[in-house]
Structure formats: C-alpha cells, structure tokens
C-alpha cells in the first residue's frame, strides 16, 4: 500500500481513539482491524485536539477516510441516502463539466476562420534554412565517424 495511505490510516485511528465511545461502537471491528493492520507503525501522529482547527492538521487522505467512516457507519440511513445522492449529483456535475471542456463530438468541427486582417497581424516572417543533402554513403561514413568520436 502507498505510504501516504498508511500514514492516513494511523491518523484516522488517532482521531477514532479520541472519539466518543458511542460513535466508536457504530464502526465495525473489522474496519478498525483493517486500519490497525495497514497503518504505518513508524509514523508519529501529531494532531493537537485542543486546537479548534485540528481538522486542518490531518492529511487530505485522512479526511477522506473519516468522511467515508461518517457516511457509511455513523449517520442514520436517511442521512446516508441523502449524502450518497449529493455525492452522485456532484459526480454528475463534474462529468458534465469535463464533457463540455473535452467534448468528443466537437473534435472535428471547424473553428472560426481568421480574417485576412487577423492573419496579417499575427503572421510572423520565417526564413527557411537549407538542409544540405549528402549521398547515402556519406551519411553512413559520418555516422561511423560519430561512433568512433572523430569529427567529420
């Protein structure tokens, strides 16, 4: 498992250890065992629960784990359904925005054609460079010389 998630599991367990016993009883023992087995034992959790903004001290991954615990185990079934519905609506909204931004239907549609005045304003003068043409045997000879590190 990724090291960040192992640290997040350790932080989530620390938060759960500082939680009310009634809330802790709602969380299945299997899930807590999973967190214990997969946490980073070397990671030093440094959360100051006396601070009003202790949530800002935890990793975003820990916040996601705690949100999952809250949604799946702590809230009432009605509240859970409401949260799942909001989550699904948010996912649909994100997918809609991505579809508008990267719409596959508009890939081959033509875009606005620039007028001659716009082209003149943005046109830059480029000069062609001449690429010398060597016979095939000269190119091979130059490659051999490059391999041996001599200049041609």
N, C-alpha and C positions, 0 to 999 in steps of 0.2 A: 504494500500500500504506500501511497505517497506520504512523504514525511510531514507535509502540511496538514494532512487529514489526521495523522497520528497525533500531532500536537493539538489539533482541534478537538479530538476525542478526549484528550487529557483536560483541556479547558472545559469542555461540556460536563465532564464528570465532576470537576471542581465546582461548577455552578450548581449541579444537581445535589452535591453534598451540602451546599449552603441554602437549600430549598426547603420549604415547609414539608413536613412528613406526609401530610395528606396528599400533596401533589406527587410526591415521590412514589406513593403506593399505586398511583394510576399508571405508572410506567412499568411495562413488563420486565421481569427479572432477566429474561433472555436478552433484551436490548441493552440493559446495563452491563450484563456479562460480555456482550459483544464489544461495548465501548472499553471495558476493562482489558479485554484480551488484545485489542488493537491499538491501545493508546501508546504514546511514546513515554516510556518509563524514565528516560533521562531528561525529559523536558521539564523545566521548572516553571510552573504556572504562577503568574504574578498578577493576580486580579485583586484590587482593593475594593471589597464590597461596601466599605464605609463611604466610598466616593459615590455621589449620586449618579454620575455618568460612567459607571463601571462597564456598561454595555459597549462603550467606545474602546475599552481596553482589550476586548476579545477579538479574535480573528474573524473575518467575514465568513469563513467556513464554519466556525463555531456558532455564529449567529444563525447560519442556515440549519445546522443540526438542531439547535434549540427551537427554531421555528418548526421544524419537522416534528419534534417531540411534542410541542404545544398543539400543533394541528392534529396529529394522529392519536395522541393519548390523553391530553389534559382537558380539552374543550368538550362541550356537550355535542351529541350527534348533530343537532340542528346547526350549531355554530360551525361544526366541521364541514357540513354541506355548504354552508354559506362561504366559508373560506375556500373550499375547492372550486366553487362556482366563480368566485372572484379571481382565483388563480387561473382558471381556464379562460376567462374573459381577457385577462392581462396577456396570456399567451397568444390568444387570437389577435389581439391588438398589435402585439409585436410582430407576428407573422404577416399581418396586413401591411404594416409599415415597411417591412423588408420586401414584400411583394411589390409595393409601389416603387420602392427605391430600385430594386433589381428585377423589374418586370420582364419575364422571358417573352411575353407577347410583343414587346416593343423593341426587341433587339434588332430586328431587320427593318424597322420602319425608318424612313428617311427623316433626317433632321432639317431644320431651317437652313436654307441655302443662303450664303452670304451674298450681298450685293457687290457689284464691281468696286464701289467706293470703299466698302469694308475690306475688300481684298487688297486694294492699293494701300490702305492704311497699315495693314498687318503684314504685308509682303516684305520679306527681307531678301536682300541680294545675297545670293550664294554663288560661289565660284567653284567650278568643277576642278577636281585635281586629277592629274593624269596618272594613271597606274601603268607602269612600264610592263610590257608583255615580254616574257622570256620564253625561249623554246623549252619544251618539256625536259630535255636533258640538262639544260642549265639550271632549272628549278631543282632537279634531283641532285645535281652537283652541289648546289647551295645548301640543301638540306644535309648532305653528308658532311660538308664543312662545318655547319652549325653543330652537328652531333659531336664532332671532334674539337669543337671550341675555337676554330680558327675563323678569322674574318675573311669574307669573300670580297 
